[in-house]
């Protein structure tokens, strides 16, 4: 068995720590203005175009992109710190999140010059929201079994088919969609898929809500009925999107957003436990903090590898698998350590109960979004030489 991945220790440079203080000061000001509340149990205001424009004005969108391409030329470690603070404070970043994390880099690498000139400045200013069109009703977690078809016509392509579980499609301005442009070959079942930029107001697109367990509306089904996309909206090489898609996965799978989604459960557990928790409760909290600390070090190491110009797909898959399993299990473990009901009343206890209830309901999705644990473990197995 050959081990072909590793996690090098990373120390944050002084400029990253200075940025952390800058971001914290900005967030404190926004909280004081009433822009958002870090105490919200459900993050109902997470989609805020106004807040995203403020983040863009600070230079915190497109941070690592080259200046000559419209970005800010900062390091992945600086970006990591900014993201960590935004998530820890539960800031309403959803409007620009996907665009900054993965759609912008895809457009910079594979988009036509016309598309770059139109889209990149909007993203950097916090004025463009994106969704990702991958999953389909009949392909499950097998992205490369996609059947939604883009057929070549004069001047562009006609798209027909469906995507499901498309987060924020009902509010997004654009989608990067994966469509079939040719049949798969016997030698390569991944052949024949292409990526396209889709303007979500294009005629022929219908977005239907998929409600989650909280009755919230994040997921959607997107139906394409003879949707015309101009030639310039093809991203990269026709039929070769499988190579492009794998290159962007480290950005999606390794960041602090894959370990911090249910962090409010741990925060409120600490508050509800009080200054002198019992031995069992203190031990349980310590165990969760130790796991989070380890996951953070691994995630930060991947950011360091990205900064060094590496493509740590296997390491990112491991971070995502371990991270989302931890954050998914956290509400249940917290409930065993400190039951939601039956304790002394008070604001801390009430907030803990509300946060625990909400995160228990959203937890099932965490090991699915961004790649299921089964897909990730296949990637990890190949990295270990087991497949």
GUDO-267709 format. One record per residue (C-alpha): residue in one letter; x, y, z. Coordinates in steps of 0.05 Angstrom, whole numbers, padded with zeros to 5 digits, always signed. Each point is the difference from the previous one (the first is absolute). Last residue first. Layout:
<recs>
AXYZ ...
</recs>
This chain:
<recs>
X-00164+00022-00121 X+00037-00009+00066 X+00059+00044-00018 X-00012+00046+00060 X-00019+00058-00046 X-00046-00047-00038 X-00034-00017+00066 X-00007+00074+00016 X-00036+00013-00066 X-00046-00059+00013 X-00011+00026+00069 X-00022+00066-00028 X-00052-00032-00046 X-00029-00040+00058 X+00001+00060+00047 X-00043+00039-00050 X+00029+00059-00038 X-00007+00075+00013 X-00068-00009+00033 X-00014-00071+00022 X+00035-00007+00068 X-00032+00065+00024 X-00071-00014-00023 X-00019-00043+00060 X+00021+00056+00050 X-00054+00051-00019 X-00053-00026+00048 X+00047-00011+00059 X+00030+00069-00013 X-00068+00034+00009 X-00018-00037+00064 X+00069+00009+00031 X-00001+00075-00015 X-00069+00009+00031 X+00016-00041+00062 X+00066+00035+00011 X-00034+00068-00007 X-00051-00020+00053 X+00055-00025+00047 X+00040+00063-00006 X-00062+00043+00010 X-00020-00036+00064 X-00035-00061+00026 X+00035-00053+00042 X+00007-00066-00038 X-00055-00047-00023 X+00004+00010-00075 X+00056+00002-00051 X+00037-00057+00033 X+00073+00017+00017 X+00053-00052-00017 X-00048-00044-00040 X-00029+00060-00037 X+00070+00025-00015 X+00018-00068-00031 X-00062+00004-00045 X+00013+00071-00021 X+00074-00015-00015 X-00010-00061-00045 X-00009+00041-00064 X+00057+00047+00018 X+00047-00059+00010 X-00022-00038-00063 X+00006+00065-00039 X+00071+00010+00023 X+00025-00071-00008 X-00025-00007-00072 X+00016+00072-00019 X+00070-00002+00028 X+00013-00067-00033 X-00025+00025-00068 X+00044+00062+00007 X+00061-00044+00013 X-00016-00041-00062 X-00010+00061-00044 X+00062+00036+00024 X+00017+00038-00065 X+00065+00036+00016 X+00017+00073-00015 X+00032+00014+00068 X-00060+00041+00022 X-00044-00060-00016 X+00045-00041+00044 X-00006+00050+00057 X-00076-00001-00007 X+00004-00076+00006 X+00040+00008+00064 X-00053+00047+00027 X-00052-00055-00009 X+00043-00051+00036 X+00013+00048+00058 X-00074+00016+00003 X-00018-00073+00003 X+00047-00011+00058 X-00028+00059+00039 X-00071-00023-00013 X+00017-00069+00027 X+00031+00030+00062 X-00060+00046+00011 X-00047-00060-00004 X+00041-00040+00050 X+00004+00059+00048 X-00075+00008-00002 X-00009-00073+00018 X+00051+00004+00057 X-00033+00062+00028 X-00069-00033-00003 X+00025-00063+00035 X+00036+00040+00054 X-00058+00046+00015 X-00002+00070-00028 X+00027+00058+00041 X-00002+00065-00040 X-00065-00015-00036 X-00022-00060-00040 X-00050+00043-00038 X+00054+00045-00026 X+00045-00057-00021 X-00058-00036-00034 X-00017+00065-00035 X+00069+00004-00032 X+00001-00075-00017 X-00068+00004-00033 X+00019+00065-00035 X+00056-00040-00034 X-00051-00037-00043 X+00026+00027-00066 X+00072+00006+00023 X+00037-00060-00028 X-00012+00002-00075 X-00006+00077-00001 X+00071+00001+00026 X+00024-00016-00070 X+00020-00068-00029 X-00057-00024-00045 X-00017+00057-00047 X+00069+00026-00016 X+00029-00070-00005 X-00055-00018-00049 X+00020+00050-00053 X+00048-00045-00040 X-00050-00058+00000 X-00050+00042-00039 X+00049+00021-00054 X+00021-00071-00017 X-00072-00024-00001 X-00018+00061-00042 X+00034-00030-00061 X-00058-00006-00050 X+00011+00070-00028 X+00062+00035+00027 X-00004+00058+00048 X-00064+00033+00022 X-00054+00004-00054 X-00036+00066+00011 X+00032+00032-00061 X-00040-00046-00045 X-00065+00031+00022 X-00047-00039+00046 X-00072-00014-00021 X-00046-00036+00049 X-00043-00049-00038 X-00036-00021+00065 X+00048-00002+00059 X-00030-00019+00068 X+00034+00019+00065 X-00020-00038+00063 X+00016+00039+00062 X+00034-00001+00068 X+00003+00058+00050 X-00072+00009+00019 X-00013-00012+00074 X-00053-00047+00024 X+00049-00019+00056 X+00003-00070-00030 X+00018+00027-00069 X-00046+00028-00053 X+00015-00012-00074 X-00021+00062-00039 X-00012+00000-00075 X+00042+00042-00048 X-00022+00004-00073 X+00049+00020-00055 X-00028+00007-00071 X+00016+00074-00009 X+00068+00020+00030 X-00009+00032+00068 X+00051-00048+00031 X+00058+00022-00044 X+00036-00065-00013 X+00076-00007-00006 X+00014-00068-00031 X+00042-00061+00017 X+00006-00059-00047 X-00009-00075+00006 X+00015-00049-00056 X+00054-00043+00031 X-00008-00024+00071 X-00018-00071-00022 X+00070-00006-00030 X+00021-00061-00042 X-00070-00020-00020 X-00015+00072-00017 X-00051+00046+00032 X-00049+00032-00048 X+00010+00074-00019 X-00019+00069+00027 X-00025-00022+00068 X-00010+00058+00048 X+00036+00024+00063 X-00028+00068+00020 X+00034+00061+00029 X-00061+00040+00021 X-00013+00074+00002 X-00044+00052+00034 X-00015-00044+00060 X-00063+00009+00042 X-00043-00060-00020 X+00063-00040-00015 X+00020+00008+00073 X+00026-00071+00007 X-00013-00045-00060 X-00025-00065+00031 X-00024-00020-00069 X+00019+00013-00073 X-00047-00014-00058 X+00001-00008-00076 X+00005+00039-00064 X+00054+00049-00022 X+00004+00031-00069 X+00070+00023-00021 X+00033+00058-00036 X+00004+00041-00063 X-00034-00050-00045 X-00018-00061+00040 X+00040-00049+00042 X-00040-00042+00049 X+00011+00007+00075 X-00029-00060+00035 X-00019-00015+00072 X+00024-00072+00005 X+00049+00002+00058 X+00033-00067+00014 X+00066+00035+00015 X-00030+00032+00062 X-00012-00068+00032 X-00029+00021+00067 X-00070-00016-00022 X-00004-00006-00076 X-00075-00004-00013 X-00025+00065+00029 X+00062+00042-00018 X+00057+00029+00041 X+00048+00051-00031 X-00028+00071-00010 X+00039+00046+00047 X-00030+00066+00024 X+00027+00070-00008 X-00011+00070+00028 X+00029+00063-00031 X+00007+00070+00029 X+00053-00010+00053 X+00048+00048-00034 X+00047-00057-00017 X-00056-00041-00030 X-00025+00057-00044 X+00071+00015-00024 X+00008-00074-00019 X-00064-00006-00040 X+00002+00046-00062 X+00074+00004-00015 X+00009-00074+00016 X-00058-00019-00046 X+00028+00040-00058 X+00070-00029+00011 X-00028-00070-00004 X-00005-00040+00064 X+00045-00058+00019 X+00048+00022+00054 X-00031+00065+00023 X-00069-00029-00008 X+00017-00061+00042 X+00034+00043+00054 X-00063+00045+00004 X-00047-00059+00006 X+00039-00034+00057 X+00005+00037+00066 X-00017+00071-00019 X-00061-00015-00042 X-00023-00053+00048 X+00001+00048+00060 X-00024+00065-00031 X-00073+00000+00022 X+00011-00051+00056 X+00044+00046+00043 X-00049+00020+00056 X+00050-00001+00058 X-00002-00057+00049 X+00055+00030+00043 X+00041-00064-00005 X-00017-00004-00074 X+00025+00070-00016 X+00061-00008+00044 X+00021-00065-00032 X-00011+00028-00070 X+00046+00059+00013 X+00053-00045+00031 X-00002-00047-00060 X+00005+00058-00048 X+00064+00022+00034 X+00027-00071-00004 X-00018-00004-00074 X+00043+00061-00012 X-00017+00068-00029 X+00002+00021-00073 X-00063+00044+00003 X-00040-00025-00059 X-00018+00033-00067 X+00040-00043-00047 X+00063+00042+00004 X-00006-00002+00076 X+00005-00075+00000 X-00055-00036+00039 X+00014-00015+00073 X-00047+00051+00030 X-00056-00009-00050 X-00048+00028+00052 X+00030+00032+00062 X+00020+00067-00031 X-00037+00041+00051 X-00049+00025-00053 X-00016-00073-00015 X-00018-00013+00073 X-00046+00060-00001 X-00032-00024-00065 X-00010-00068+00033 X-00036+00033+00059 X-00049+00034-00047 X-00012-00063-00040 X-00021-00036+00064 X-00015-00074-00001 X+00015-00024+00072 X-00059+00038+00029 X-00036-00062+00026 X+00063-00023+00035 X-00042-00052+00038 X+00018+00008+00073 X+00020+00073-00006 X+00050+00020+00055 X+00051+00026-00050 X-00050+00054-00017 X-00001+00036-00067 X+00001+00071-00028 X-00021+00028+00068 X+00049+00058-00002 X+00037-00030+00060 X+00007-00066-00038 X+00028+00037-00060 X+00051+00036+00043 X+00021-00064+00035 X+00008-00033-00068 X+00046+00055-00025 X+00043-00004+00063 X+00005-00075-00006 X+00021+00005-00072 X+00056+00049+00017 X+00023-00043+00058 X+00004-00061-00045 X+00036+00041-00053 X+00057+00013+00049 X+00004-00075+00014 X+00005-00013-00074 X+00053+00053-00010 X+00041-00030+00058 X+00005-00068-00035 X-00045-00058+00022 X+00040-00061+00017 X-00009-00063-00041 X+00017-00072+00017 X+00003-00046-00061 X-00058-00047-00012 X+00019-00060-00041 X-00023-00040-00061 X+00026-00058-00041 X+00003-00056+00050 X+00019-00063-00038 X-00028-00068+00020 
</recs>
